[in-house]
Amino acid sequence: MKHVGILGGTFDPPHLGHMIIAQEVQLSLNLDEVWFIPSHTPPHKNTTKTNAEDRVNMVKLAVQGNAYFKVNTIEIDRFGKSYTFDTIKELNKEYPRCTFYFIIGADMVEYLPKWNRIDQLIKLVQFVGVKRPGFSLISTYPVIEVEVPQIDISSTFIRNRIKNNQPFSYFTPEGVMNYIKEKRLYANGTSG
């Protein structure tokens, strides 16, 4: 069996916080791979700031050079709202020799009771919770806790920096930063 971590999100844009979480969970649980799965339309967010193609391209640039990291476009290819239950069900069917570990932040652990079909979902995948400032990992659902360095970076923070023409160099991988500048995403994207 192959042990695969799943890190889903809009990745609008992907940032070093995402990379650190993936690395630390991979290391802590000795996973064979971590798959980054950009969502088409997440159920808990109304919109994304960039199109799916740009977000996939940025994630591909972000994971470049790390043999453990892969990009899977299952949710982008499906269109519509991306419910974790549907994704995990599809992945289990497509990759029967894989055991999946769904990585979520502590903010999402608190929200688990409201997830679509959560009682069925916990039978299909192992949840992995990573700490986040201001949230606890206490849940009635089985969640493996993984310690990661506390780095409070968000995609919203980076977009605001870009919109205000402020440097964002050390918050995203260099390839992602260059892509944002080249494509002039999130305003003019000219600041480094």
C-alpha positions in Angstrom: 0.0 0.0 0.0 1.1 3.5 -0.8 0.5 6.2 1.9 -0.6 9.5 0.4 -1.3 12.8 2.0 -3.8 15.1 0.4 -3.6 18.8 0.8 -6.6 20.5 -0.8 -7.4 24.2 -1.2 -7.8 27.1 -3.6 -4.1 27.8 -3.6 -4.9 31.4 -4.7 -1.8 31.7 -4.5 0.1 28.8 -3.0 2.5 30.0 -0.3 5.3 28.7 2.0 2.7 27.8 4.7 1.3 25.2 2.4 4.7 23.8 1.6 5.7 23.6 5.3 2.5 21.8 6.2 3.0 19.3 3.4 6.6 18.7 4.3 6.0 18.3 8.0 3.1 15.9 7.6 5.0 13.9 5.0 7.9 13.6 7.4 5.9 13.0 10.6 3.7 10.2 9.1 6.4 8.9 6.7 4.1 9.3 3.7 5.2 8.1 0.2 3.7 11.3 -1.4 1.6 14.4 -0.7 -0.8 15.3 -3.4 -1.8 19.0 -3.8 -5.4 19.1 -5.0 -6.6 22.6 -6.1 -10.3 22.9 -5.7 -12.6 24.2 -8.5 -15.2 25.8 -6.3 -14.7 25.1 -2.6 -18.0 24.8 -0.7 -17.0 27.2 2.1 -15.7 30.0 -0.3 -17.7 31.9 -2.8 -15.0 32.7 -5.4 -11.4 32.4 -6.3 -9.4 35.5 -7.5 -7.8 33.7 -10.4 -8.8 31.0 -12.8 -8.3 27.3 -12.4 -5.5 27.1 -15.0 -3.4 29.8 -13.2 -3.9 28.2 -9.8 -2.9 24.8 -11.1 0.2 26.3 -12.8 1.2 28.0 -9.6 0.9 24.8 -7.6 3.0 22.9 -10.2 5.7 25.6 -9.8 5.4 25.5 -6.0 6.0 21.7 -5.8 8.7 21.6 -8.4 11.9 19.9 -7.2 10.3 18.0 -4.3 10.1 14.3 -5.1 7.4 13.7 -2.5 5.0 16.4 -3.8 2.6 15.9 -6.8 -0.3 17.9 -8.2 -3.7 16.1 -8.8 -6.4 18.0 -10.7 -9.3 15.7 -9.9 -11.4 18.6 -8.5 -10.6 21.1 -11.3 -11.5 18.4 -13.9 -14.8 17.7 -12.2 -16.0 21.4 -12.1 -18.6 22.7 -9.7 -18.4 22.6 -5.9 -15.6 20.4 -4.6 -16.9 18.2 -1.7 -14.2 16.2 0.0 -16.5 13.2 0.2 -16.9 13.0 -3.6 -13.1 13.5 -4.1 -12.1 10.8 -1.6 -14.6 8.4 -3.0 -13.3 8.9 -6.5 -9.6 8.7 -5.4 -10.3 5.4 -3.5 -11.9 4.0 -6.6 -9.1 5.2 -8.9 -6.2 4.3 -6.6 -7.2 1.2 -4.6 -3.6 0.5 -3.5 -3.4 3.9 -1.7 -4.3 4.8 1.8 -5.2 8.5 1.9 -4.5 11.1 4.7 -6.5 14.3 4.4 -4.6 17.2 5.8 -6.6 20.1 7.3 -5.8 23.1 9.5 -7.1 23.3 13.1 -9.7 25.8 11.8 -11.2 23.1 9.6 -11.0 20.5 12.5 -13.5 22.6 14.5 -15.7 22.8 11.4 -15.8 19.0 10.7 -19.3 18.4 12.2 -20.7 20.6 9.4 -18.8 18.9 6.5 -20.9 17.2 3.8 -21.5 13.5 4.7 -18.8 13.6 7.4 -20.0 10.3 9.1 -19.4 8.4 5.8 -16.3 10.4 5.0 -14.4 9.4 8.2 -14.8 5.8 7.1 -13.0 6.5 3.8 -10.1 8.7 4.8 -7.8 9.4 7.8 -7.9 13.1 8.8 -4.7 14.8 9.8 -5.0 18.0 11.7 -2.2 20.7 11.9 -2.1 23.4 14.5 -3.1 26.9 13.5 -3.0 30.1 15.7 -6.2 30.6 17.6 -7.7 27.1 17.0 -7.7 23.8 18.9 -7.5 20.3 17.4 -10.1 18.9 19.7 -12.7 16.9 17.8 -15.1 14.0 18.3 -13.8 12.6 15.0 -10.6 10.6 14.7 -7.9 13.2 13.7 -4.1 12.5 13.8 -2.4 15.6 15.2 0.8 16.8 13.6 3.0 19.6 15.0 4.1 22.1 12.4 6.0 25.4 12.8 3.5 28.2 13.3 3.8 30.4 10.3 0.8 32.7 9.9 0.8 33.3 6.2 -2.4 33.3 4.1 -3.3 33.7 0.5 -5.4 36.7 1.4 -2.4 38.3 3.1 -0.3 37.8 -0.1 -3.0 39.1 -2.4 -3.4 42.2 -0.2 0.4 42.8 -0.3 0.3 42.6 -4.1 -2.8 44.8 -4.4 -1.0 47.4 -2.3 2.2 47.1 -4.4 4.2 45.8 -1.4 6.9 43.1 -1.5 5.8 39.5 -1.2 9.1 37.8 -2.1 9.5 35.6 1.0 5.9 34.4 1.3 5.7 32.2 -1.9 8.1 29.9 -3.6 10.2 31.9 -6.2 8.6 30.2 -9.2 5.1 31.2 -7.9 6.3 34.8 -7.3 7.7 35.1 -10.8 4.5 33.6 -12.3 2.3 36.1 -10.4 4.5 39.0 -11.7 4.6 37.8 -15.2 0.8 37.2 -15.4 0.1 40.4 -13.4 -2.2 38.5 -11.0 -3.9 40.1 -8.0 -3.6 43.7 -9.3 -0.4 44.6 -11.1 1.9 42.0 -9.5 5.0 44.1 -10.1 6.3 44.3 -6.6 9.0 41.8 -5.5 
